[in-house]
Amino acid sequence: MIDAHIHFWDMARDDDILIVRREPSLRRQAMPPELLPLMAQAGVRGAVAVQSAPNPGESGHLIGVSARLAEVRGVVGWVDLTAPDVRDRARTLAARPKVVGVRAMLNRVEPVGWLAEDRVRPGLEALAEAGLSLDVIARAEHVPAVAAVAEALPGLAIVVDHGATAPLRRDDRQDWLTAIARIGAIGSIATKFSGLAEEAPENWTPETLEPAFRHLLTCFGPRRIMWASNWPVIDLRGGYARWLAASRTLLDRAGLSASEREAIEDANARRIYRLGEQ
């Protein structure tokens, strides 16, 4: 298996990590000596490390840590997509060890349509030119902008993290259901089978998560979904092993062929993030 979304953070750096500010239990070291045994016990052979704060220092730290780890197959960093020299920055980032993409944290910018604004377009074009994909952390309200960018720049591979944050603690999820159907219809957009437990009530079970997972699978299909843990954030809702067991239960129930199951657990991450090219 490939874990398509993990984080490392070092509290000594004092990076502005939003989830750490919101969740005091995550205000701790989250570094390889803790994660690698969890991966080994689970039979997860590789991971994609993703930036946690919108600054080049945190991104550089992540790249440096990941460069020394055989288990980390790719890195999704950060670049200021509105910088005047964004093309140079994107090329420089793409030349760093294991870097495969850039993430835009849409939950930290205004307005909700920011990604589709003219001032961001040169940065997005620069990513495509540099061979980098675009991860987005997004909610349903960001989806129109994500869809507009995907339609305008079909050569840019876009990954919507954590299934666009399914609101599993709300009764009314129609906005999310509609948003997923919208972006799932665009072939250049993929998503991650992750983040569901974190959005669910504390007493979640696989059955709690199953309707959201089934909707993702229906809209994206098994060739554009990547399994991921979102470690260490998953520790808020039971931890790595519990999430892995639950996600395997959901995959078991989904009626997938062997190749479709392997795609979600491994091959999609390798293809979408071009991990064999690093």
Beta strands, then each sheet from edge to edge (+ up, - down):
strand 1: 2-6
strand 2: 46-50
strand 3: 72-77
strand 4: 99-105
strand 5: 133-137
strand 6: 158-160
strand 7: 189-193
strand 8: 225-227
sheet 1: 1+ 2+ 3+ 4+ 5+ 6+ 7+ 8+
end
